[in-house]
Amino acid sequence: MATLREIRRRIRSVKNIRQITKALQAVSASRVRRAQESATATRPYTAKARDLLASVASLAGGETRHPLLTKRDEVKNVTIVLISADRGLAGAFNSNVGRIAFNFGREQTAPVSYVTYGKKGRDFVFRRGGNVIADYSPIPARPVLLDTTPITRQVIEDFLEGKTDEVWLAYTDYVSAAIQKPTLKKLLPLAAEELLEGTKSDGPRPAYDFEPDPQGILDTLLPRLTEMQVYQAVLESLASEHTARMVAMRNATDNASDLILSLTLTYNKARQQAITSELLDIAGGTEALK
């Protein structure tokens, strides 16, 4: 059985840990709302840009054959953009998104390379022997579009140069405070049919007069839409990270409080037992003197 000194030391250690987890919970709680607002604020823009691009791609018909919309006959190389976090203590947040990306990569018949944004995702792939060709960590506290643009430029250039034939995006989609869903979706090539499936408009589409021409519009819109998809994924992942860390630290704080109560009860029992033993020794000594 542990001595009183050991139990006191454990209680003191758990109290120190509880202070840390409580502070981390407070920090995450202060960042959650701002991250949620950033993620939800850009969703309408991304959806409208996707809808406009779908209209241009579908109405253009056979007039244009943009490289970013062209599916390769044979997939020889696959790139996965993995968005995670720079820090841990967020429950299963990093492992979930890392696992869904790595498992998808193992299922591919073609060689798979990873572009990571977040130290935890990079380390996850490294530990499992994955091929990380680029890492853009660390992630700023409040990322803007310019922070994610280099990622998009690299994957677009690699796709156009034939270094990769498919680009997939792995991130955590923020659904609600209780649900953060690891998501995997194709980033390139983006077929016109897939664009149409992602839009919510029903009924006939308006007729457009293209100025200057469909090819010029797609040359401008497609890279911008790809940039917005990566940026939106980063915002969704950031909101999910803060929410997951807040919940994890709250659970850790509650568990620490329960452990302190249990250790305190054990300490009191041990102390009472020690006092009782001393009283019995005193009483036994007194009887022996008689």
N, C-alpha and C positions, 0 to 999 in steps of 0.2 A: 504494500500500500504506500502511496506517495506521502512524503512528510508534509508538515504544515508549511514549511518554507517553500517546497516545490509547488504546492497548490497556490500559495500567494504569488509566486513568480508567474505561474500560468495565468492567474486572474489578471495580473498587471499587464502581461503580454497581450491578452485578448482585448483588454480595454484600449490599449494603444492601437491595435488593429481596427477596432471599432471606430476610433476617432478618424483614422485614415479613410475607411470606407464611407463614413458619414460625410466627410469633406468631399470625396469624389462624387458621391451622390448629389450633393448640393451643386457642385460645379456642372455636372451633366444636366441637372434639372434646369439650370440657368441657360444652358445652350440648346436644350431640346426645342423650345418654342421658336427660337430664331432659325434653327435649322429646318424645322417643319414649315415655317412660313416661306423660307427660300425655296424649298422643294415644291411646294404647292403653287407658288407664284409663277414659276416658269412652265408649269404643265400646260396651261392654255396656249402659250406661244408655241411650244413644241408640237402640240396637237394640230394647231392651225397651219404651221409650216409643213407638217406631214400631209395634211389634207390638200394644201395648195400644190405640193409636189406631186401628189397622186393625180390630181386633176390635169396637171401639165403632162405627166407621163402617159396617162391614159388617152387624153384627147390628141396628143401628138401622134399616137399610133405608130405607124411604120415610118414616120418622117424622120425619126431620130433613133440612134442606137448608141446610147451613152455608155462608156466603159464601166462606170460605177453601177450600172443597171444590168450589165451583161454577166450571165452565169457562165462559168468556165465548164468546158466539156469534161475535163478531168481535174479533180482536186488533188494537187501534188503537195501542197503545203497549207497548213491551217494556223491561224494566229488567234489567240485568246487574250483579250484585254481584261485583266483581273483587277477589280477595284475592291480594296479592303480598307483596313485602318492602319495607322502607324503605331497604335498602342493596344494593349490587351485589356484585361479586366472588364470585358464586355460580354461575358457569358460565352455562348457558342457562335457569336456573330462572325468572327473571322474564320473559324473552322468550317462553318456551314457553307459560306460562299467559296472558300478555297476548295472544299471537297466537291462541290457541284461542278466547278471548273475543271479540276484535275480528273474527276471520273469521266467527264465528257471527253477530255483529251485522250484518255486511255482507250476510249471506244473508237477513236478515229483510226482509219487505216493509213492515212497520210501522216507525215511528221508534223508535230505540233510544237509551236513556240509560244512563249508568253510575254506579254507586255504588262507590267505590273504598276499599279498606282496605290501605294500603301505598303509599309514595311512588313506587316504581318502576312500579307498575301505573297510577297516576294520570298520570305523565309519559308512559308508553307511549301511553295513549289521547289525551292532549293533542297529542302530536306527530303523530298521525294524524288529527286533526280530529274526534275523538269528543266527544260531549256528556256531560261529567261534571257531574252535578247535585249530588253530595255527595261529600266526602272525609273520612274519619275517621282519617287518619294523624295522628301516628305510632303504630306498634304497640308496646305495652309489651313488655318483655323476658319477662314471665311473665303473659300475659293471663288474665283471669278472665271469668266470664259477664257481669258488669256492663259490661265494656269493649266487648262486641259487642252488647249489648242495644239501644243507640240505632240501630244499623243495622237490626235486625229490626223495631223499632217503626216506623221510617220506611217500609220497604217494605210492611209490613202496612197502615199507614194509607193509603199511596198506592194500594194494591190495593183496599182497601175503599171509598175515595173515588172510584175509577174513573180515577185519574191514570195507572195502568198496568194492563194486562190479563194480563201474564205476568211473572214474576220468575224469573230464572235465576241460579245460583250457579256461579262459575268459581273454582277453587282447585286446588292440587296435592295429590293424595292420596298419603300415605306408604304404600308397599307394603313396601319393605325398604330396607336400606342401599344397595342397588345400583339400586333402582327407585323413582322418584318420578314419578307419572303425572298430567299435567294433566287435570283432570276438569271436565265441565260437566253440571249436572243442574238439573232444574226445582225451584224452591222453592215457588212459588205459581202457579196453584192446584194443590193436591195432591189428586188424585182418589182415591177409595177403592180403585179397581182398582190404582193405582200403589202405594198403601200395602200392599196384599196381595202385590204382586209383590216388595216389599222385605223381606218377612218370610220366615223360614226354617222356620216350624213346619209340619209335615205332619199330616194326619189331622184329625179333628173338632175344632172349637173349643169351649171351655167356654161354657155358657149364663150370661149375665150378667143380673142385675136392676139396672137403672139407677136410681141415687139421686143427685140428685133426678130427673134426666131426661137423655136423650141429648144434648139441646141444651145443657144446662148443663155437661155433661162436656166436650163438644167445644169450648165457649167457653173452657174452661180449658186443655184439652190442646193444642189446635191452636197457639195462640201459643207455648206452652212448647216444643212439638216444633220449631217453626220457629226459635226461639231456640237450641235445642240443635244443630240442623243447621248454623247459621251458626257457632256456637262450635266445634263439632267440626271444621268446615272450616278455621277459623283454626288450631287445634291441629295438624291434619294438615299444613297449609301451613308452619307454623313448624318442625315436625320435618323436613320436606322441605328447607326453606331451610338449616338448619344442616348437614344431611347433604350437600347439594349444595355448600355453601361449604367444608366440610371436604375434600371430594374435589377441588374446584377448586384450593384452596390447596396441597394435597398435590402435585397435578400441577404447579402452578406452581413449587413448591419443587424438585421433581425436575428440571424443565426448567432452572431457574436453576443448579442444580448441574452439569448437563450442559454448559450454556453456559460456566460458569466453567472447567471442564476444557478445553473447546475453545479458549477465549480464552487460557488459560495455555499451552497447547501452541503456539498462534500466537505468543504473546509470547516463549516460549523459542526458537522458530525464528527470529524476527526478531532477537532479541538475539544468537543464535549467528551469524546472517548478518552483523550489524554488527561483531561481534568478528573474524570471518573477514576482512571487508573491511579493517578496521584493520590486521590482521596482514599482509595482502597489500600495503597501502600502505607499511607499515614496511619490509617486505622489498624492495619496489620502490625505495624511497628509498635503502636500504643498497646495493643493486646499482648505483644511479646514482652514488653517491659513489665506488664503486670505479673 
